[in-house]
Amino acid sequence: MSYTIIYDYQFIKIGDDKYIPVLLAGASNCWDCNNKRDRSWYNANIYGAGILSEQDMYDNFDAKVNASFMNSSASDNDLNIETYKQQLGYYWGTTKYGSKNCTYQILKNYIKNGIKHALTFDELKRKYVNVSVKCKHINSEKELIEKMVNGDLNLRLVLTDDGIPKRLRKVKREIKQKDFSKGYYSVEVYEKKSGSMLGFLIRNSKFGFRFSYTEAFSVRYDNLVSAKRAVDNFNKRNLTYTAKYIFSVR
């Protein structure tokens, strides 16, 4: 039986008191090429869709809980609302990473903590966190608002590393934003045996690499030297992968 695991959160602040709730989550039975559970960032619809105030999120969440409780209690007359809230993760097929039991309060706390650590579009951009909607990069907060208002809710955060949000909360200095206005370089991943292209490199480390089928999610370099150096360093550290895959700078 599959269930959803929530790993992290990073709300996007719009204006003074509006937010887009975003969670990092994935199915328990889906794995990537590095034998790691697959996960992605998405607009968290359990708190409502689109751009919301704090009260909107609390109201939407409570409404969903009450509606699902009514459906569950219809088939279980002994079920009461307090028991249901304590076992909410079980009924929703959802859990928090590292937690044995995902309760109503745990899911509700994501709103409070998400708002506390929310970052604006420009703050995310300065820290190498890009926003995309339907695999298309968003270049400004104004464009993001237009997309959300028009109902394009397939929002994704594009990060250079899965753990970036936790580090963002601790960073003391701003990271200099790279300039891609004159173009950029990305890395294509090919299977050496068949010669077929698998996708574009998202990240690499001494433990392996991850790739995306679309270039929109790939890691980008502002010059050819940096791209080649990253590939060369990875190849030297990972002979196992070098024997199976080819990394080509594009």
PEFENBEL-V541803 format. One record per residue. N is the residue number from 1. RES is the residue in one small letter. OMEGA is omega in whole degrees, -180 to 180 (999 if undefined). NEAR is the number of other C-alpha atoms within 8 Angstrom. D_LAST is the distance of its C-alpha to the last C-alpha in Angstrom with 2 decimals. Layout:
N,RES,OMEGA,NEAR,D_LAST / N,RES,OMEGA,NEAR,D_LAST
//
This chain:
1,m,-179,2,40.82 / 2,s,174,7,37.65 / 3,y,-178,10,37.75 / 4,t,178,11,35.43 / 5,i,176,12,34.66 / 6,i,-176,12,34.07 / 7,y,-174,9,32.17 / 8,d,-180,8,31.84 / 9,y,172,11,32.18 / 10,q,-180,12,30.84 / 11,f,177,14,32.74 / 12,i,-178,12,31.54 / 13,k,178,14,34.36 / 14,i,-178,12,35.10 / 15,g,-176,5,37.85 / 16,d,-172,5,40.79 / 17,d,177,8,41.61 / 18,k,-175,11,39.10 / 19,y,167,14,36.32 / 20,i,-179,12,33.67 / 21,p,-179,13,34.18 / 22,v,180,12,31.02 / 23,l,171,14,31.21 / 24,l,-175,12,28.94 / 25,a,179,13,30.36 / 26,g,-180,12,29.90 / 27,a,-177,12,32.06 / 28,s,-175,9,33.86 / 29,n,178,7,33.16 / 30,c,-176,8,29.36 / 31,w,178,9,27.21 / 32,d,-175,9,23.51 / 33,c,179,6,21.98 / 34,n,179,8,23.23 / 35,n,178,6,26.76 / 36,k,-180,7,26.83 / 37,r,-179,11,28.33 / 38,d,-179,9,25.84 / 39,r,179,8,26.19 / 40,s,178,8,24.85 / 41,w,180,12,25.99 / 42,y,177,12,28.09 / 43,n,-172,14,30.86 / 44,a,-175,10,33.99 / 45,n,176,6,36.40 / 46,i,177,7,39.22 / 47,y,-178,11,39.88 / 48,g,-177,11,39.47 / 49,a,173,9,36.70 / 50,g,-178,10,35.37 / 51,i,-169,11,36.46 / 52,l,171,11,39.58 / 53,s,179,9,42.21 / 54,e,-179,11,43.33 / 55,q,177,6,46.44 / 56,d,-178,10,44.54 / 57,m,178,12,42.53 / 58,y,-179,11,45.70 / 59,d,-180,8,47.56 / 60,n,-180,11,44.86 / 61,f,180,12,44.53 / 62,d,179,8,48.32 / 63,a,179,8,48.65 / 64,k,179,9,46.20 / 65,v,-179,9,48.07 / 66,n,-180,8,51.44 / 67,a,-180,8,50.41 / 68,s,176,8,48.98 / 69,f,179,10,52.11 / 70,m,179,8,54.33 / 71,n,-179,8,52.56 / 72,s,-178,9,52.82 / 73,s,178,11,56.43 / 74,a,180,7,57.45 / 75,s,179,6,57.06 / 76,d,-175,7,58.25 / 77,n,-179,6,61.41 / 78,d,-177,5,61.56 / 79,l,176,9,58.23 / 80,n,-172,7,58.56 / 81,i,-179,7,56.02 / 82,e,177,6,56.05 / 83,t,180,8,55.37 / 84,y,-179,11,52.61 / 85,k,179,11,50.89 / 86,q,-180,9,51.16 / 87,q,-175,12,49.46 / 88,l,179,12,47.05 / 89,g,179,12,43.99 / 90,y,-177,10,45.79 / 91,y,-180,8,46.64 / 92,w,-177,6,43.21 / 93,g,-175,9,41.30 / 94,t,176,13,39.56 / 95,t,175,14,39.57 / 96,k,-179,12,38.31 / 97,y,179,7,36.32 / 98,g,-179,4,38.90 / 99,s,180,7,41.86 / 100,k,-177,6,44.41 / 101,n,-178,9,45.70 / 102,c,-175,15,43.90 / 103,t,175,11,46.70 / 104,y,-176,11,47.11 / 105,q,179,7,47.19 / 106,i,-180,9,43.92 / 107,l,179,9,42.06 / 108,k,-178,10,43.98 / 109,n,177,8,43.11 / 110,y,179,9,39.42 / 111,i,-179,12,40.53 / 112,k,-178,8,42.38 / 113,n,178,8,39.72 / 114,g,178,12,36.88 / 115,i,-179,11,38.74 / 116,k,-176,6,39.56 / 117,h,-178,9,35.95 / 118,a,178,11,34.47 / 119,l,178,10,31.97 / 120,t,179,9,31.35 / 121,f,-179,11,28.11 / 122,d,178,8,27.72 / 123,e,177,8,28.65 / 124,l,-178,11,25.98 / 125,k,180,10,23.32 / 126,r,-179,11,24.52 / 127,k,177,11,24.06 / 128,y,175,10,20.41 / 129,v,-179,11,21.69 / 130,n,-180,11,20.39 / 131,v,177,10,22.34 / 132,s,175,13,21.29 / 133,v,-177,13,23.66 / 134,k,176,8,22.87 / 135,c,178,9,19.13 / 136,k,-178,7,19.11 / 137,h,176,9,18.79 / 138,i,-173,11,22.16 / 139,n,-178,6,22.38 / 140,s,178,8,26.07 / 141,e,179,10,29.11 / 142,k,179,6,30.74 / 143,e,179,9,28.03 / 144,l,180,10,28.25 / 145,i,180,9,32.04 / 146,e,180,8,31.90 / 147,k,-177,11,29.73 / 148,m,180,11,32.08 / 149,v,-179,9,35.20 / 150,n,175,6,34.10 / 151,g,177,7,33.84 / 152,d,-171,10,30.07 / 153,l,179,10,30.59 / 154,n,-173,8,27.52 / 155,l,177,12,26.35 / 156,r,169,13,23.76 / 157,l,178,10,22.96 / 158,v,-175,10,19.38 / 159,l,177,9,19.77 / 160,t,-179,10,17.96 / 161,d,-178,6,20.82 / 162,d,-174,6,23.60 / 163,g,-174,6,26.30 / 164,i,-177,9,25.37 / 165,p,180,10,28.32 / 166,k,179,7,30.88 / 167,r,180,8,29.50 / 168,l,-177,8,29.37 / 169,r,-177,7,33.13 / 170,k,-176,6,33.68 / 171,v,-179,7,31.38 / 172,k,-176,4,33.64 / 173,r,177,4,31.21 / 174,e,176,7,28.53 / 175,i,-179,7,24.90 / 176,k,-179,6,23.44 / 177,q,178,8,21.04 / 178,k,-179,5,17.71 / 179,d,179,6,17.28 / 180,f,-176,7,14.31 / 181,s,180,4,16.38 / 182,k,-180,5,14.58 / 183,g,-178,6,11.08 / 184,y,178,9,8.74 / 185,y,175,12,5.58 / 186,s,-176,14,5.38 / 187,v,178,14,5.78 / 188,e,-179,13,6.70 / 189,v,180,14,10.30 / 190,y,172,13,12.25 / 191,e,-173,12,16.01 / 192,k,-175,10,17.00 / 193,k,-177,5,20.36 / 194,s,-177,5,19.55 / 195,g,-178,7,16.01 / 196,s,-180,7,15.46 / 197,m,-180,8,12.54 / 198,l,-178,10,14.02 / 199,g,-177,12,11.80 / 200,f,-177,16,9.67 / 201,l,175,15,10.92 / 202,i,-180,12,13.74 / 203,r,174,11,15.47 / 204,n,179,10,16.50 / 205,s,179,7,19.79 / 206,k,-179,7,22.34 / 207,f,-179,6,23.49 / 208,g,-178,9,20.36 / 209,f,175,10,17.40 / 210,r,180,11,16.99 / 211,f,179,12,14.46 / 212,s,178,11,14.67 / 213,y,-180,7,14.80 / 214,t,-177,9,13.56 / 215,e,-178,9,10.71 / 216,a,-177,8,13.71 / 217,f,-173,10,14.63 / 218,s,174,14,11.49 / 219,v,-176,11,11.63 / 220,r,179,8,10.10 / 221,y,-177,10,10.16 / 222,d,176,11,11.80 / 223,n,-175,8,10.90 / 224,l,-178,9,8.83 / 225,v,-180,6,11.96 / 226,s,-180,9,12.28 / 227,a,-180,13,8.98 / 228,k,179,9,9.92 / 229,r,179,8,13.46 / 230,a,179,8,13.03 / 231,v,-179,9,11.63 / 232,d,180,8,14.39 / 233,n,179,8,17.03 / 234,f,-180,11,16.42 / 235,n,180,10,16.68 / 236,k,-177,7,19.87 / 237,r,-171,7,21.45 / 238,n,-179,11,20.77 / 239,l,179,8,21.78 / 240,t,-179,6,22.77 / 241,y,179,9,19.34 / 242,t,180,9,17.82 / 243,a,-176,7,20.39 / 244,k,-173,9,19.38 / 245,y,176,10,15.63 / 246,i,179,9,12.50 / 247,f,-175,9,9.60 / 248,s,180,8,6.34 / 249,v,180,10,3.77 / 250,r,999,6,0.00
//
